[in-house]
Amino acid sequence: DENKITSKMNNGLLRVIIGKKPAKPINITDEPNI
């Protein structure tokens, strides 16, 4: 199912973002790849 794949990708992105938060704040100007 495409919906399942999309939700998995979104969950992965959220995990990456949440995982990065403690290390350093997300700065859009510093990380244009987001």
Stockholm file with secondary structure:
# STOCKHOLM 1.0

chainA/1-34         DENKITSKMNNGLLRVIIGKKPAKPINITDEPNI
#=GR chainA/1-34 SS CHHHHHHHHHHHHHHHHHHHHHHSCCCTTTCTTC
#=GC SS_cons        CHHHHHHHHHHHHHHHHHHHHHHSCCCTTTCTTC
//
